[in-house]
């Protein structure tokens, strides 16, 4: 995730980073500019087309297209923000569980194992959403060996199962009481709930028909601009067409990037920082 100062307007205006939409759309903008120039030249020197109120239809279509893009962007941002709230819950529940267990558990070995299990879960959760397996993020425990972890299909579930088993063994050994077990259940349950909520966001993209329809509308709207605007605005139409494509296509690209907020793009959630923060917090609480 890009860290920036929102009050520094001038720097933000002139800055172009690798995820900037202008970089990604550059050749498309060049192509549409050449296309618009050819259409305007043909109309001016060969076709001599003249239409009455040529901009009226595009003004109406532009308004409708803008409404569709607003809905598209809002839907994508809602997914991004929901993902951030879920990971905020992961942070809070990890801390709460660690704080409760730090006062309940008396054996250092139990504290260390629980700490490793929680940290392993958080990192495996992050990598699971990214479709990755990073061996260095995993610490072996008495209940989960490296080979067993590597072979697991759903790694967060494997660690959650071991965490439940560890808490249950503490209960059976009379290290925690039945009332304390009930108190801990809410935080233990939240790990799987949060994982399922993130999987729902990741595995349910914006409906294909809506997505492809919006792209087609942007394409048709932009390639028809020179045809209707050329006779009235001349070669200024080239600049108008480029600007309109840049605005509409940029909004669509931004929505595409943030609708799956768990990846490693510049505008995705800072999951690496969140996981490292949880690890630091648990080291302080349970050591």
Secondary structure, 3 states (H helix, E strand, C coil): CCCCCCCCHHHHHHCCCCCCHHHHHHHHHHHHHHHHHHHHHHHHHHHCCCCCCCHHHHHHHHHHHHHHHHHHHHHHHHHHHHHHHHHHHHHHHHHHHHHHHHHHCCCHHHHHHHHHHHHHHHHHHHHHHHCCCCHHHCCCCCCCCHHHHHHCCCHHHHHHHHHHHHHHHHHHCCCCCHHHHHHHHHHHHHHHHHHHHHHHHHHCCCCHHHHHHHHHHHHHHHHHHHHHHHHHHCCHHHHHHHHHHHHHHHHHHHHHHHCCCCCCCCCCCCHHHHHHHHHHHHHHHHC
